[in-house]
Amino acid sequence: MAAEVTVEKIAKLSKRALAELCEAASEAILDGAGFGWLRPPPEQDFERYWQGVILVPERTLLVGRLDGVIGGSVQLVSPPPQKEAWAFACLIDTHFVAPWARGHGMARVLLEQVEVEARARGFEAMNLSVRETQDAAVNLYETLGFKRWGTHPKYALVDGKSVAGHYYCKEI
């Protein structure tokens, strides 16, 4: 039987969901998925991070589940109210899938669902950035219609070496 992938918008994290999210994110970071961290933070700091995401009004957390277990996430970040000129576009952030949950389409489904959420909120565009070393992510973003508009040659510092990053936009 095929594994079931579902996506859920999270407004409150149960203890179980918080533990699953921290574990999945830690595994993705250790596998080089990035999204800012090079090493997973201490457990209590990671828990506070995810709990904080839920509290920030401009952030919407979507989690991907594989057979009911959280294996990935994506965040839709709305511009703050004082950024009126940017109100038409949202930012896609912290998009990852744990290694054990890959190969089932979760990364794609998370992006498709965050786009549905963005459209429902009236956004006209979605922006994101990614390290150039994230080949699978780059391929997925381009396959889903994101257009690369720029590259920063010193986007991140990984193991003491500069890594370029790409910037993308998708009109919706």
C-alpha positions as a Markdown table, in Angstrom:
| # | Residue | x | y | z |
|---|---|---|---|---|
| 1 | Met | 0.0 | 0.0 | 0.0 |
| 2 | Ala | 1.3 | 3.5 | -0.9 |
| 3 | Ala | 2.2 | 5.9 | 1.9 |
| 4 | Glu | -0.3 | 8.7 | 2.5 |
| 5 | Val | 0.9 | 12.3 | 2.4 |
| 6 | Thr | -1.3 | 15.0 | 3.9 |
| 7 | Val | -0.7 | 18.6 | 4.6 |
| 8 | Glu | -2.2 | 20.5 | 7.6 |
| 9 | Lys | -2.1 | 24.2 | 8.6 |
| 10 | Ile | -1.0 | 24.3 | 12.2 |
| 11 | Ala | -2.3 | 26.9 | 14.7 |
| 12 | Lys | -1.3 | 25.0 | 17.8 |
| 13 | Leu | 1.4 | 22.4 | 18.4 |
| 14 | Ser | 0.6 | 19.4 | 20.6 |
| 15 | Lys | 3.6 | 17.9 | 22.5 |
| 16 | Arg | 3.6 | 15.0 | 20.0 |
| 17 | Ala | 3.5 | 17.4 | 17.0 |
| 18 | Leu | 6.2 | 19.5 | 18.4 |
| 19 | Ala | 8.5 | 16.5 | 19.0 |
| 20 | Glu | 7.8 | 15.2 | 15.5 |
| 21 | Leu | 8.5 | 18.6 | 13.9 |
| 22 | Cys | 11.8 | 19.1 | 15.8 |
| 23 | Glu | 12.9 | 15.5 | 14.9 |
| 24 | Ala | 12.1 | 15.9 | 11.2 |
| 25 | Ala | 13.7 | 19.3 | 11.0 |
| 26 | Ser | 16.8 | 18.0 | 12.9 |
| 27 | Glu | 17.2 | 15.1 | 10.5 |
| 28 | Ala | 16.8 | 17.4 | 7.5 |
| 29 | Ile | 19.4 | 19.8 | 8.8 |
| 30 | Leu | 21.8 | 16.9 | 9.5 |
| 31 | Asp | 21.3 | 15.7 | 5.9 |
| 32 | Gly | 22.3 | 19.2 | 4.6 |
| 33 | Ala | 18.8 | 20.5 | 3.9 |
| 34 | Gly | 19.8 | 23.9 | 5.3 |
| 35 | Phe | 17.0 | 26.5 | 5.7 |
| 36 | Gly | 19.5 | 28.5 | 7.7 |
| 37 | Trp | 20.8 | 26.0 | 10.3 |
| 38 | Leu | 24.0 | 24.1 | 9.8 |
| 39 | Arg | 23.4 | 21.9 | 12.9 |
| 40 | Pro | 20.2 | 21.3 | 14.8 |
| 41 | Pro | 19.9 | 23.7 | 17.8 |
| 42 | Pro | 19.5 | 22.3 | 21.4 |
| 43 | Glu | 16.1 | 20.6 | 21.8 |
| 44 | Gln | 14.6 | 23.3 | 24.1 |
| 45 | Asp | 15.8 | 26.1 | 21.7 |
| 46 | Phe | 14.3 | 24.2 | 18.7 |
| 47 | Glu | 11.0 | 23.8 | 20.6 |
| 48 | Arg | 10.9 | 27.5 | 21.4 |
| 49 | Tyr | 11.6 | 28.3 | 17.7 |
| 50 | Trp | 8.7 | 26.3 | 16.5 |
| 51 | Gln | 6.4 | 27.5 | 19.2 |
| 52 | Gly | 7.4 | 31.1 | 18.3 |
| 53 | Val | 6.5 | 30.5 | 14.7 |
| 54 | Ile | 2.9 | 29.7 | 15.7 |
| 55 | Leu | 2.8 | 33.0 | 17.7 |
| 56 | Val | 4.0 | 35.3 | 14.9 |
| 57 | Pro | 0.9 | 36.7 | 13.1 |
| 58 | Glu | 2.8 | 37.1 | 9.8 |
| 59 | Arg | 3.8 | 33.4 | 9.8 |
| 60 | Thr | 1.6 | 30.4 | 8.8 |
| 61 | Leu | 3.0 | 27.0 | 9.4 |
| 62 | Leu | 2.0 | 24.0 | 7.2 |
| 63 | Val | 3.3 | 20.6 | 8.0 |
| 64 | Gly | 3.5 | 17.5 | 5.8 |
| 65 | Arg | 2.6 | 14.2 | 7.3 |
| 66 | Leu | 3.6 | 10.8 | 6.0 |
| 67 | Asp | 1.2 | 8.2 | 7.3 |
| 68 | Gly | 0.3 | 10.6 | 10.1 |
| 69 | Val | 3.8 | 11.5 | 11.2 |
| 70 | Ile | 5.2 | 15.0 | 10.6 |
| 71 | Gly | 8.0 | 14.7 | 8.1 |
| 72 | Gly | 8.3 | 18.2 | 6.6 |
| 73 | Ser | 7.1 | 21.8 | 6.7 |
| 74 | Val | 6.8 | 25.1 | 4.9 |
| 75 | Gln | 6.0 | 28.6 | 6.2 |
| 76 | Leu | 4.1 | 31.3 | 4.4 |
| 77 | Val | 5.4 | 34.7 | 5.7 |
| 78 | Ser | 3.2 | 37.7 | 5.1 |
| 79 | Pro | 4.9 | 41.1 | 5.0 |
| 80 | Pro | 4.3 | 43.2 | 8.1 |
| 81 | Pro | 1.6 | 45.9 | 8.0 |
| 82 | Gln | 4.1 | 48.7 | 7.6 |
| 83 | Lys | 5.5 | 47.2 | 4.3 |
| 84 | Glu | 2.5 | 48.3 | 2.2 |
| 85 | Ala | 4.5 | 48.3 | -1.0 |
| 86 | Trp | 5.3 | 44.6 | -0.5 |
| 87 | Ala | 1.8 | 43.6 | 0.5 |
| 88 | Phe | 1.1 | 41.8 | -2.8 |
| 89 | Ala | 3.8 | 39.1 | -2.2 |
| 90 | Cys | 4.5 | 36.6 | 0.4 |
| 91 | Leu | 7.7 | 34.8 | 1.3 |
| 92 | Ile | 8.1 | 31.0 | 1.4 |
| 93 | Asp | 10.4 | 29.9 | 4.2 |
| 94 | Thr | 11.6 | 26.8 | 6.0 |
| 95 | His | 10.6 | 24.4 | 3.4 |
| 96 | Phe | 12.0 | 21.0 | 4.1 |
| 97 | Val | 11.3 | 17.2 | 4.1 |
| 98 | Ala | 13.1 | 14.8 | 6.5 |
| 99 | Pro | 15.2 | 12.2 | 4.7 |
| 100 | Trp | 12.9 | 9.3 | 5.7 |
| 101 | Ala | 9.9 | 11.1 | 4.3 |
| 102 | Arg | 11.4 | 11.9 | 0.8 |
| 103 | Gly | 10.3 | 10.2 | -2.4 |
| 104 | His | 6.6 | 10.4 | -1.7 |
| 105 | Gly | 5.9 | 13.9 | -3.1 |
| 106 | Met | 5.7 | 15.7 | 0.2 |
| 107 | Ala | 7.9 | 18.6 | -0.9 |
| 108 | Arg | 5.7 | 19.2 | -3.9 |
| 109 | Val | 2.4 | 18.8 | -2.0 |
| 110 | Leu | 3.6 | 21.3 | 0.7 |
| 111 | Leu | 4.4 | 23.9 | -2.0 |
| 112 | Glu | 1.1 | 23.3 | -3.8 |
| 113 | Gln | -0.8 | 23.8 | -0.5 |
| 114 | Val | 1.2 | 26.9 | 0.5 |
| 115 | Glu | 0.3 | 28.3 | -3.0 |
| 116 | Val | -3.4 | 27.6 | -2.3 |
| 117 | Glu | -3.0 | 29.4 | 1.0 |
| 118 | Ala | -1.3 | 32.4 | -0.6 |
| 119 | Arg | -4.0 | 32.7 | -3.3 |
| 120 | Ala | -6.7 | 32.6 | -0.7 |
| 121 | Arg | -5.0 | 35.5 | 1.1 |
| 122 | Gly | -4.9 | 37.5 | -2.1 |
| 123 | Phe | -1.2 | 37.4 | -2.7 |
| 124 | Glu | -0.1 | 37.9 | -6.3 |
| 125 | Ala | 3.4 | 36.5 | -6.0 |
| 126 | Met | 5.5 | 34.2 | -3.8 |
| 127 | Asn | 9.2 | 34.7 | -3.2 |
| 128 | Leu | 11.8 | 32.3 | -1.9 |
| 129 | Ser | 15.6 | 31.7 | -1.8 |
| 130 | Val | 17.7 | 28.5 | -1.7 |
| 131 | Arg | 21.3 | 27.5 | -1.6 |
| 132 | Glu | 22.6 | 26.5 | -5.0 |
| 133 | Thr | 23.7 | 23.2 | -3.5 |
| 134 | Gln | 20.1 | 22.1 | -2.9 |
| 135 | Asp | 19.7 | 20.5 | -6.3 |
| 136 | Ala | 16.4 | 18.7 | -5.6 |
| 137 | Ala | 14.8 | 21.9 | -4.2 |
| 138 | Val | 16.1 | 24.0 | -7.1 |
| 139 | Asn | 14.6 | 21.5 | -9.6 |
| 140 | Leu | 11.3 | 21.3 | -7.8 |
| 141 | Tyr | 10.9 | 25.1 | -7.6 |
| 142 | Glu | 11.7 | 25.5 | -11.3 |
| 143 | Thr | 9.4 | 22.6 | -12.2 |
| 144 | Leu | 6.6 | 24.3 | -10.3 |
| 145 | Gly | 7.0 | 27.6 | -12.2 |
| 146 | Phe | 9.3 | 29.6 | -9.9 |
| 147 | Lys | 11.5 | 31.9 | -12.0 |
| 148 | Arg | 15.1 | 32.5 | -10.9 |
| 149 | Trp | 15.7 | 36.2 | -10.9 |
| 150 | Gly | 19.1 | 36.4 | -9.2 |
| 151 | Thr | 22.0 | 34.7 | -7.6 |
| 152 | His | 24.0 | 35.9 | -4.6 |
| 153 | Pro | 27.5 | 34.5 | -4.7 |
| 154 | Lys | 28.0 | 34.6 | -0.9 |
| 155 | Tyr | 24.5 | 33.6 | 0.2 |
| 156 | Ala | 25.6 | 31.4 | 3.0 |
| 157 | Leu | 28.8 | 30.3 | 4.8 |
| 158 | Val | 29.0 | 26.5 | 5.2 |
| 159 | Asp | 32.0 | 24.8 | 6.7 |
| 160 | Gly | 34.0 | 28.0 | 6.3 |
| 161 | Lys | 33.2 | 28.2 | 2.5 |
| 162 | Ser | 30.9 | 30.6 | 0.7 |
| 163 | Val | 27.9 | 29.0 | -1.0 |
| 164 | Ala | 25.9 | 30.8 | -3.6 |
| 165 | Gly | 22.1 | 31.1 | -3.3 |
| 166 | His | 19.3 | 31.6 | -5.8 |
| 167 | Tyr | 16.3 | 33.9 | -5.5 |
| 168 | Tyr | 13.0 | 32.9 | -7.0 |
| 169 | Cys | 9.6 | 34.5 | -7.6 |
| 170 | Lys | 6.4 | 33.0 | -8.9 |
| 171 | Glu | 3.4 | 35.0 | -9.9 |
| 172 | Ile | 0.1 | 33.4 | -8.8 |
